[in-house]
Amino acid sequence: MGISNANAQLRKHSQHQKLRIKQGVKSGELTKKEIKNLIKERKEIHQNVKPAKSDGKIKPGERKILEKNKYNKAMRSKKT
């Protein structure tokens, strides 16, 4: 997978997640606590991506760590 393709996938995922959060807010399916947690998780993910992209590209090892963190956060969200 090329760097630009990987970055595009991250952007697409982020945009999709943001849309899902907005839909949940609009429909009332998400509680205020859930919204707060989702926003916090998004910020944490973005804070992890920034250093990985600091040299202009996300290396395979960095990508693996980012994906693992994202998966762990998603699993924690499902438990609450």
Secondary structure, DSSP 8 states (H G I E B T S, - for coil): --HHHHHHHHHHHHHHHHHHHHHHHHHT-S-HHHHHHHHHHHHHHHHHHHHHTTTSS--HHHHHHHHHHHHHHHHHHHH-
